[in-house]
């Protein structure tokens, strides 16, 4: 694998990284691969999944982890966040006593009220992410060297990442406003945070990903990371085979195979069109990830992590 530019290496080793993109493009694959690579470099790395059905655990081949982060392999910690658990953790930090939490937050009227508060789930989950990103050990040192967020798809990701600044600007002075400001500062940190955007070589994922990138910069104020173009199929011998496919059209029994050959060629042409479009419309580093049909997600995580560990691709610069 050819080496990544220096800028990409630095972005992929930032302290706080978010991975997002259109649904189905492979966000979890990239997030898990980044986290695995950093862990193998000896960095204590936390992979946080935002309100998803344990996709990270599946691609890493481990059990689902809820609540407190758990060590799943050397230096790699995992946790899947959801609004209910995040709210409970936040409330317990404020109220200190579980009995008082149950008295207040498990009251049916209070629960009904909380369900009606806009974006409360996003605020509490982002608060949990901020807490772990700033968490220190008994010696006063950062507990995690890196925090990687497997964020939701486009629209939900924008809400998740922008909600802290909205809260900070709208609520009265007090603890919630102060903490929201700290969360927003983490997201907007141009030196230590970034958002990677994942694409696939199709028109809608590229269009949506480019629009998402603009909003991440303009509306969220977040530094863009690397563009990952996922699920790119190799051309193989398609051009050489095309002459054979042309001849197959003349035989009735071979026409279905000819049709499949032409469809494959058309798909490769469309793929290349979208690749060129992304390169032309973006100044960001684009990393192309090839897909072979026999590979599972777990195998691809392992392979990507191994590739990125090469000195030519993932150096030790910060």
N, C-alpha and C positions, 0 to 999 in steps of 0.2 A: 504494500500500500504506500502510495506517495505521501510524503510528509505534509502536515498542515502548516499554513503560514503562522508566523510567530503570534500575530494578533489572535488567531483562533485558539492557539495553545493557552494563551493568557485568559481568554474568555472562558474556556472549558475548565479552568482551575480557580475561578472566582469563588469566594466564600459562600455566596447565596445565589443559586441558579434556579430558574424556573423553566420548565419545558412545556410548551403549549402548541396549539395548532388545531386544524379542523378535526372533527371526530373521525376515527378510523385510520389516521395517517401513521400511527405508531409512536405516539408520545411516550407511552410507558417503556417501550423498547429503548428509546434514547435516554430517558431518565435513569433507567436501571443500568444501562451500559456506562453512563457517566459516573454514577455512584460506585459501581463495581470497579471501574478503572482507578478512581481516586483512592478507594479502599486498598487496592493492591499496591498503590504507591506508598502505603503506610499512613494514609490520612484517615483519621476517624471521621466517617461520613455517615450522615443521616439522610435516608430517602423517605420523604413524606408524600403520601398519596392523599389527594383531596377528594373526599366523598365519592369514592369509586369502589366497585365490588372486588377488592383485593387483586387487582390486575398485577401489581408489582410482585406480590407474593407468588403468583402463578409463574411469571416469567423468570423469577429467581429460583423457583423450585423449592419454596419454603412454606411454612404455615402462615396464615394471616395473623397480623399483629395489630391489635387495637389498644387504645389507651396510651400507656408509656412505651417509648421506643425499646425494641429488644435487639440484641446482637444476633444476626443471622449468619454471618461469616466473619472472618477476621477483619476487623476495623469497619465493618458495614452494619449499620443499624437500620431498622425498618419500622415504620408506623403508618397505619392507615387512619386518616382523620375523618370524622363525620360530625355534623353540627351538634347532635345531642351530647356526645361524649366531650366535645370541645367546650360546650357551654358548662357542663358539669365541672370540668377541670378549672375553668376560669372562675366559676362561682365559689368553688372550694378554696381557691387561692385568696379570694376576697373575704369569704365568711369564716374560713379556717376550720369550722367544725361540721362534720358530715350531718349531724343531727339537725343543725340549723339550716343546712342546705336542703335537707328533706322537708323541713317545715315550710320553707319559703318556696323553693323551686319545684317541688312535687305537688304543691297545692294546685288543684284542677283549674282554678280561676287564673292563677299566675301562669300556668302552662298555656292556657288559652290565649292570654295576653301576649306571651312571648312569641307564639306562633304567628301573631299578626304584625310583629316588628319587622320591617323590611330589611333584608340582608343581614339579619342577626347571625345566621349560620356562618356566612362568609366572614363576618367580623371575628367571631370566636375561633374559627379555624385559622385565620390569618394571625390572630393573637397567639395561638399555640405554635405556629411556625416561627413567629418572632421570638417567643419565649425560648424555644430550643436553639434558635440561631444566636441568641445572646446568653444562653445558659453557661454557667461556669461550674467547675468542679470544686472540691474542697480546698484545692490549692490556689483558687482564684483564677485559673486558666480556662480558656474556652473548652467546653466539654466536647464540642464537635469542630473539626477543622473546616468541614463543608456541609452545607444543607442543600439538598437537591429536592425541588418540588415537582412532582408529577401532577401538573395542574389540569383543570378541566378543559374542555374544548372552547373554542373561540369566545362566544358570548359570555359564558359563565366565567371564563378565565379573566376577562376584562372586569367583570363585576368583582370577582375575588380580589384582584390586584388593586382596584381603584377605590374600594369601599372605605379603606382606612382614612384616606385623605378627605373623602366626603364626610365621614363622621367627625373628623378633626375640625372641619370648617363649619359644621352645623350644630353640634351639641354644645351646651353651656360649659364654662370652665369647670374642671374637676378631673378626677382620676381617669375617666373614660376618654376624655379629650386628650389628656396627656399621653396615654398609652397608644391611642390611635395615631397621634403624631409620630411616635417612635416607630410604629409599624410602617407608616407611610415613608418615613425617612429611610428605613431598610430597603423598601421596594425601589425608592428613587436614588439610592446610593450609586453614583456613576462609576465608582472605583471598585466596589466590592460585590455588586449585584448585576445580574443580567438575565434576559429572557431569550431562550433559544426557541426558534419556530421550526416546526416539522412540517414537511410537505410530502406529497406523492406526485408523480409526473402526470397529473390530470388537470383539466381546466379549472374545476371548482376548488380543489384544494390549493392550487396556486393562487387563484383570485382571492380566496378567503384569507389565505396566509399573508399575502401582501397587504391586504386591507387591515388585518390584525396587527401587522408590524407597524403600520402608520399610527394606529390608535394606541399601541403600547408606548410609542414615543411621544405622541401629541397629547393624549388624554391621561395616561398613567405616569408619564415622565420616567419611563424605565429604559435603561441601556439595552440595546439589542445585542444578542449573542450571535451564535452561528446559525445559519440556515441549513437544516438537514433535509436533503432530498432523499426520501426513503422509498424502498420498493422499486428500484430501477432495475429493469430486466436487461440482461446482456443481449446484444444483437446476434451473437454466435455466427452461424453461417447463413443467416436469412437471405442476404443478397445472392449468394451462390445458389441457394436452393430455389430462388424465385423462377429461374429458367425451367427447372423441373416441374414446379407448380403450374407454370404456363402450359406445359405439355400434358399435364394430368387433366386439364379442362376438357380435352378431346375425348376422354373416356368416361362413359356414363357412371361406371362403378367407382371411379376415382374422384368424381366431382366434389363429394363432401370433404375429401382431404384437401383438394385444391382450395375450396372455400375457407377451410381452416388456415391454410397457408397464407392466403391473402389477408385474412383477418389479423393474423399475427403481424404481418408486415405493416398493416395500417396502424395497429396498436403501437408498434415501435416508432413509426413516424410521428404519431401524436405525442408519444413520450418525449421524443427529441425536440418537438416544437415547444413543449412546456418547459423543458430544461433550458432551452435557449431563451425563452421568455423570462425565466427567473434570473438567469445570468444578466440579461440586458436591463431588467427593470430594478435591479438591486445592486447596491454597493457593498452589501454584506458578503462575508465569506460563505460560500456554498460548499457543503460537503455531500458528495453523492455516495449513497449506500446501495450497493448492488443486492439483488434478491435472487436467490435460487430456490426453486419451488420445494426442494426437499428439506429446507431448513425450518426448524421450529423456532419460536421466539426465544426459548431458553438457549438454544444453540447459537442464535445470532447475538444474544447478550454476551455470551462467552467469547465468541469470535471478535466482536467489536471491541470488547475490553482488552483482549490480547493484542489486537492491532494497535489500539491507541496507546498501549504501554510501550511500543517501540519508541526508541529515543527520537527517531526521525519524525514521529507523528505526535508524540505527547511528551514533550520535554519537561524538565523540572522547573521552568521559569514561572514566577508568580506575577 
